[in-house]
Amino acid sequence: MEQNKTMIPDDLYQKLVVPRLHLWWWVQGRRALSLESVVEGILSYGDMDDVKALFALIYWPQTVNFFSKVFAGHV
């Protein structure tokens, strides 16, 4: 089966979506989620551990540093 180019890659799906299926409880075809949808779901509905896992897997250290400073000032 050919993978849809908008779907999240398998490795990221296993690491980001599978442990957090509750963040997309209403989505029947979670395997077809795009990376953008996964990022949005984690940032909107995830907890700080979810966000840290997201940043560790797909964001550059500079981005993580920026958001760490933002969250430190607003939490």
C-alpha positions in Angstrom: 0.0 0.0 0.0 1.4 3.4 -1.0 1.5 5.9 1.8 -0.4 9.1 1.3 2.2 12.0 1.3 0.1 14.0 3.7 0.0 11.3 6.3 2.4 11.4 9.3 5.4 9.1 8.8 5.1 5.6 10.5 7.9 6.2 13.0 6.3 9.5 14.2 2.9 7.9 14.2 4.1 5.2 16.5 5.9 7.7 18.8 3.4 10.6 18.9 -0.1 9.3 18.1 -0.3 5.7 19.4 0.6 6.7 23.0 -1.9 9.6 22.8 -4.9 8.1 21.0 -7.2 9.9 23.4 -6.2 13.3 21.9 -8.0 12.2 18.7 -10.7 10.1 20.2 -13.3 11.3 17.7 -11.2 10.6 14.6 -11.9 7.2 13.0 -9.0 7.1 10.6 -6.2 8.3 12.9 -3.6 6.6 10.7 -4.4 9.1 8.0 -3.7 12.2 10.3 -1.2 14.6 8.8 1.8 15.8 10.8 0.2 19.2 11.0 -2.9 17.7 12.6 -0.8 15.8 15.1 1.1 18.9 16.0 -2.1 20.9 16.4 -3.7 18.2 18.5 -0.7 17.9 20.8 -0.4 21.6 21.3 -4.1 22.1 21.8 -5.0 19.1 23.9 -1.8 17.5 25.2 -0.1 18.0 28.5 3.5 19.3 29.0 4.9 15.8 28.7 3.2 15.4 25.3 4.5 18.8 24.2 8.1 17.9 25.3 7.9 14.6 23.3 6.6 16.5 20.3 9.4 19.0 20.5 12.1 16.3 21.0 11.0 14.5 17.9 10.3 17.2 15.4 11.6 20.6 16.5 15.1 22.1 16.5 16.7 22.9 19.8 16.3 26.7 19.2 12.5 26.2 18.9 12.4 24.1 22.1 14.4 26.8 23.9 12.1 29.5 22.7 8.9 27.7 23.9 10.5 26.7 27.1 11.1 30.4 27.9 7.5 31.3 26.8 6.0 28.5 29.0 8.2 29.4 31.9 6.9 32.9 31.9 3.2 32.0 31.5 2.7 28.8 33.5 
